Amino acid sequence: MGKKAAASTNKNKEKRQARKLEQRRIADGMSYVTSANKLTDLASLCKELMIYRNNDLEVDMYIQKVGELEKNVLQWAIDLTERNMKKLYETCAWGWNKERKVEEMTDDNAWYLIAKSKSGSLLAFSHFRFDMDFGEPVLYCYEVQVEAEGRRRGLGQRVLNVLERLARATRMRYVRLTALTHNPAASAFFRACGYSLDETSPPKEEAAHYEILSKATDGEPAGDHCSLSDGMRAVHVAAAES
């Protein structure tokens, strides 16, 4: 066999090996996502983060699949999202479509992290999912919404901490979310919490009104390290800070 033929054979072999490795990586990722969605007690993976205290603010959290949520809690989450996000949606290319948002929030794969005060008041929630995104197993944060009385008190930060811990425990590679570019305060908050522009974020000339941010799960365990206040409200397609 000549040198050219041998080199060609080696290149083809390397390509086959690379394809096999990629197929295995994707298969492993899908198995992680499937396993995560079958869990029945996600809170046990981050139980030390499920109680939050900040001066006079005392909050307990719980996690449920959308089908397990009480109807009044789900309706509150929908209403809070509309109150917080409608105007922001109306000022970007998507516009506000309540029916589409409700459909998204009630998808069978939706998980909810709910935060309520000791008195029983609902203060914040996150809608998130375990999914394959661009070939990677990720925890995708669709919503982080905070009531006015819960903002600037570290609660939004703690919600992100919980999501990061869950992602790490279930072998997701990233926590990903989408932020509106005309809400710079929210983007600044996420970046202060270690989120950065994700490689899947579209070029500005293609989508100037939003960007995709992410945080890898291979670092140190998540802690309360954000340096900005958390008046933030974030969603899969927008983010806002009051």
C-alpha positions as CSV (number, residue, x, y, z in Angstrom):
1,M,0.0,0.0,0.0
2,G,1.4,3.4,-1.0
3,K,1.7,6.4,1.4
4,K,-1.3,8.2,0.0
5,A,-3.5,5.1,0.3
6,A,-2.3,4.4,3.8
7,A,-3.0,8.0,4.8
8,S,-6.5,7.9,3.4
9,T,-7.2,4.6,5.2
10,N,-6.1,6.2,8.5
11,K,-8.2,9.3,8.0
12,N,-11.3,7.2,7.2
13,K,-10.6,5.1,10.4
14,E,-10.3,8.3,12.4
15,K,-13.6,9.6,11.0
16,R,-15.4,6.3,11.9
17,Q,-14.0,6.4,15.4
18,A,-15.0,10.1,15.8
19,R,-18.6,9.2,14.6
20,K,-18.8,6.3,17.1
21,L,-17.6,8.5,19.9
22,E,-20.1,11.2,19.0
23,Q,-23.0,8.7,18.8
24,R,-22.0,7.3,22.1
25,R,-21.8,10.7,23.7
26,I,-25.3,11.6,22.4
27,A,-26.7,8.2,23.5
28,D,-25.3,8.8,27.0
29,G,-26.7,12.2,27.1
30,M,-30.2,10.9,26.2
31,S,-30.0,8.3,28.9
32,Y,-29.1,11.0,31.5
33,V,-32.1,13.1,30.4
34,T,-34.4,10.1,30.5
35,S,-33.2,9.1,34.0
36,A,-33.6,12.7,35.3
37,N,-37.2,12.9,34.0
38,K,-38.0,9.6,35.8
39,L,-36.9,10.9,39.2
40,T,-39.7,11.4,41.8
41,D,-37.8,13.3,44.5
42,L,-35.6,15.9,42.9
43,A,-35.5,17.9,46.1
44,S,-33.5,15.2,47.8
45,L,-30.6,16.1,45.4
46,C,-30.3,19.6,46.9
47,K,-32.2,19.5,50.2
48,E,-29.8,21.9,51.9
49,L,-30.7,24.6,49.4
50,M,-34.5,24.2,49.7
51,I,-34.8,26.4,52.8
52,Y,-33.8,30.0,52.4
53,R,-33.4,32.7,55.1
54,N,-32.5,36.3,54.6
55,N,-33.2,38.6,57.6
56,D,-37.0,38.5,57.9
57,L,-37.5,36.5,54.7
58,E,-38.2,32.8,55.4
59,V,-38.8,30.6,52.4
60,D,-39.4,26.9,51.8
61,M,-39.1,25.4,48.3
62,Y,-40.5,22.3,46.7
63,I,-40.2,20.7,43.2
64,Q,-43.0,19.0,41.2
65,K,-43.8,18.0,37.7
66,V,-46.4,20.2,36.1
67,G,-49.1,17.5,36.4
68,E,-48.6,17.3,40.1
69,L,-49.0,21.0,40.8
70,E,-52.1,22.3,42.5
71,K,-54.3,24.2,40.0
72,N,-54.1,27.4,42.0
73,V,-50.3,27.3,42.1
74,L,-50.1,26.7,38.3
75,Q,-52.5,29.5,37.7
76,W,-50.5,31.8,39.9
77,A,-47.3,31.0,38.0
78,I,-49.1,31.8,34.7
79,D,-50.5,35.0,36.0
80,L,-47.1,36.1,37.5
81,T,-45.4,35.4,34.2
82,E,-47.9,37.6,32.4
83,R,-47.6,40.4,34.9
84,N,-43.8,40.3,34.8
85,M,-43.2,39.6,31.1
86,K,-46.0,40.8,28.9
87,K,-44.6,44.3,28.3
88,L,-41.2,42.9,27.6
89,Y,-42.5,40.4,25.1
90,E,-44.5,43.2,23.4
91,T,-41.4,45.2,22.8
92,C,-39.5,42.5,20.9
93,A,-40.0,40.5,17.7
94,W,-42.0,37.7,19.3
95,G,-44.9,39.7,20.8
96,W,-47.1,38.4,23.6
97,N,-49.2,35.3,22.9
98,K,-50.8,34.1,26.2
99,E,-52.1,30.9,24.7
100,R,-48.7,29.9,23.4
101,K,-47.1,30.7,26.7
102,V,-49.7,28.6,28.7
103,E,-49.1,25.7,26.3
104,E,-45.4,26.0,26.9
105,M,-45.8,26.2,30.7
106,T,-48.1,23.2,30.8
107,D,-46.0,20.9,28.7
108,D,-45.8,17.4,30.1
109,N,-42.0,17.7,30.5
110,A,-42.2,20.8,32.6
111,W,-40.8,20.8,36.1
112,Y,-41.5,23.5,38.7
113,L,-39.5,24.8,41.6
114,I,-41.9,26.7,43.9
115,A,-40.8,29.1,46.6
116,K,-43.2,30.2,49.3
117,S,-43.0,32.1,52.5
118,K,-43.6,30.6,56.0
119,S,-46.9,32.4,55.9
120,G,-47.9,30.5,52.8
121,S,-47.5,33.3,50.3
122,L,-46.2,32.2,46.9
123,L,-43.0,34.2,46.1
124,A,-41.1,32.8,43.2
125,F,-41.0,29.9,40.8
126,S,-38.8,28.4,38.1
127,H,-40.1,26.3,35.1
128,F,-37.3,24.1,33.9
129,R,-36.8,20.9,31.9
130,F,-34.2,18.2,31.4
131,D,-33.7,18.0,27.6
132,M,-31.2,17.4,24.8
133,D,-30.3,20.7,23.3
134,F,-27.9,20.8,20.3
135,G,-26.7,17.3,21.2
136,E,-26.0,18.1,24.9
137,P,-28.0,17.0,28.0
138,V,-29.0,20.3,29.6
139,L,-31.2,21.7,32.3
140,Y,-33.0,24.4,30.4
141,C,-34.4,27.3,32.5
142,Y,-37.6,28.5,30.8
143,E,-38.7,30.8,33.6
144,V,-37.5,32.3,36.8
145,Q,-40.3,34.7,38.1
146,V,-40.2,36.5,41.4
147,E,-43.0,38.5,43.1
148,A,-42.2,42.1,44.0
149,E,-41.8,41.4,47.7
150,G,-39.2,38.7,47.0
151,R,-36.9,40.7,44.8
152,R,-33.5,42.1,45.8
153,R,-33.4,39.7,48.7
154,G,-31.3,36.9,47.2
155,L,-34.2,34.7,46.3
156,G,-33.7,34.7,42.5
157,Q,-30.0,33.8,43.2
158,R,-31.0,30.9,45.3
159,V,-33.4,29.6,42.7
160,L,-30.4,29.5,40.2
161,N,-28.3,27.8,42.8
162,V,-30.9,25.0,43.1
163,L,-31.1,24.6,39.3
164,E,-27.3,24.4,39.1
165,R,-27.2,21.7,41.8
166,L,-29.9,19.7,40.1
167,A,-28.1,19.9,36.7
168,R,-24.9,18.7,38.3
169,A,-26.5,15.9,40.2
170,T,-28.3,14.6,37.1
171,R,-25.3,14.8,34.8
172,M,-26.6,17.6,32.7
173,R,-23.7,19.4,31.0
174,Y,-25.1,22.9,31.3
175,V,-27.8,25.1,32.7
176,R,-29.1,27.1,29.7
177,L,-31.5,30.0,29.5
178,T,-32.4,32.8,27.0
179,A,-32.3,36.5,27.8
180,L,-33.7,39.5,26.0
181,T,-31.0,41.8,24.9
182,H,-33.1,44.9,25.7
183,N,-33.1,44.0,29.4
184,P,-29.4,44.5,30.2
185,A,-29.9,44.4,34.0
186,A,-31.0,40.8,33.8
187,S,-28.1,39.8,31.6
188,A,-25.7,41.5,34.0
189,F,-27.3,39.5,36.9
190,F,-26.8,36.2,35.1
191,R,-23.2,37.1,34.1
192,A,-22.5,38.0,37.8
193,C,-23.7,34.5,38.7
194,G,-21.3,32.9,36.2
195,Y,-23.4,32.6,33.1
196,S,-21.8,33.5,29.8
197,L,-22.7,33.7,26.1
198,D,-23.4,30.1,24.9
199,E,-21.9,28.8,21.7
200,T,-25.5,28.1,20.5
201,S,-26.5,31.7,20.8
202,P,-27.3,33.1,17.3
203,P,-25.3,35.9,15.7
204,K,-26.6,39.4,16.5
205,E,-27.4,40.0,12.8
206,E,-29.7,37.0,12.9
207,A,-31.4,37.6,16.3
208,A,-30.6,40.9,17.9
209,H,-33.4,40.7,20.5
210,Y,-32.2,37.7,22.4
211,E,-29.1,35.7,23.4
212,I,-28.6,32.3,24.9
213,L,-26.5,32.1,28.1
214,S,-25.2,29.1,29.9
215,K,-23.2,27.8,32.9
216,A,-21.3,24.5,32.7
217,T,-21.8,22.0,35.5
218,D,-18.1,20.9,35.8
219,G,-17.0,23.6,38.2
220,E,-17.3,23.8,42.0
221,P,-20.7,23.1,43.7
222,A,-23.0,26.1,43.3
223,G,-23.0,28.6,46.1
224,D,-24.5,31.9,47.0
225,H,-21.9,33.9,45.1
226,C,-23.8,36.4,42.9
227,S,-22.6,39.9,43.3
228,L,-25.7,41.7,42.0
229,S,-29.2,42.1,43.4
230,D,-31.8,39.7,42.1
231,G,-34.6,41.8,40.9
232,M,-34.2,39.5,37.9
233,R,-37.0,37.6,36.2
234,A,-35.8,35.2,33.5
235,V,-37.4,33.0,31.0
236,H,-36.5,30.8,28.1
237,V,-37.3,33.6,25.7
238,A,-36.8,36.7,27.8
239,A,-35.4,38.1,31.0
240,A,-36.2,41.2,33.0
241,E,-35.1,43.1,36.1
242,S,-37.3,45.6,37.8
